[in-house]
Amino acid sequence: MKKILWFWGAFMLFFALPFPCVIYFSTSWPMPLSQRAEPWWALTLLAISLALWLVLLYQFLDKLLLGPVRALQRVRGILVGGVTRSARVEHAGQTGAQVRGFAQWKLRLVFDNLSGSPITDELVVVDTKPEQRRFDIGRTLTVRLSRAPGVVPNLVLEGTRPETDRRALWLRGLLGACATAVVAAAYIAAWRVQNEGMGWTFLSFGHPLLICPLVLCSYLVTLRVLLRLMQGDAKGESLKFRGVRTTASVLDVRQTGTYLNEQPQVEFKLAFDDANGVARQASLRRFWSLIDLANIPRHQLDILYDPEDPAQVQMVSP
């Protein structure tokens, strides 16, 4: 799985960084004087270019450098003030990774969420006491849930001793510093080679200084949209950990026409009664495997609904 992710990551970076440079310098350079931009427009494109790179730098710092630090603080807060639950190990398997000589495990746990509804979630842990066989299927573990679910993590194993991977953080920081230096060098090189005494008028919508950050930002936006569609963002996690489970009647099922990896998106029109006996209606969209289309539920569906906004629903993971 990691090899596939690395491959697609490299594939996407090729079309975001080297490819625009090859296209530009093979088709648009050297630039005739008649095609140079007006000074005011060139400065506008320069400002847009810098803004896009700054957005990328902010996202890098926020997600990859500060994100692990915030996650560590969140785990510590959950261990101190989280809600205690008993979780049953439904599935367990080693990831193949080792942390200080101890095996890393990926667990699928079944437990009651904050509303008392049974849900399933996955947790990656390090087994520092393998002789106790704590993670055998069917064993019961004590876990803590965040009282304010949202951004992961929301589930922590009782007795966990959280720590950050400082080596990984240093490597990420070094990578970020190198990337920033490369971008700065690209601006300096472009100015020295292309300005020809006329400033930034060589900038255009097809210039790599503008296209490269624009493509990378589009990747980020697409990723956020996909996470939102699959309810894999903070909003979806919050609904999962505090939603109330019920069985809804399926009023209608249709394909929306949207596909992800050739899997169609299916929309369900649902009707259900909330915990107070009030009749509710909601719609739910989910991507469905082509080979499993015949098994789409058409009569009843197990869902989780938001007790504060019952129109927000989520399908219960099988």
Secondary structure, DSSP 8 states (H G I E B T S, - for coil): -HHHHHHHHHHHHHHHTHHHHHHHHHHT-S--GGG---HHHHHHHHHHHHHHHHHHHHHIIIIIIHHHHHHHHHHHHHHHH-EEEEEEEEEEEEEEEEETTEEEEEEEEEEE-TTS-EEEEEEEEE-S-GGG-TTSTT-EEEEEE-SS--SS--EEETT------HHHHHHHHHHHHHHHHHHHHHHHHHHHHH-TTSGGGG--TTSHHHHHHHHHHHHHHHHHHHHHHTT-SHHHHHHHHH-EEEEEEEEEEEEEEEEETTEEEEEEEEEEE-TTS-EEEEEEEEE--GGGGGG--SSEEEEEE-SS-TT-EEE---
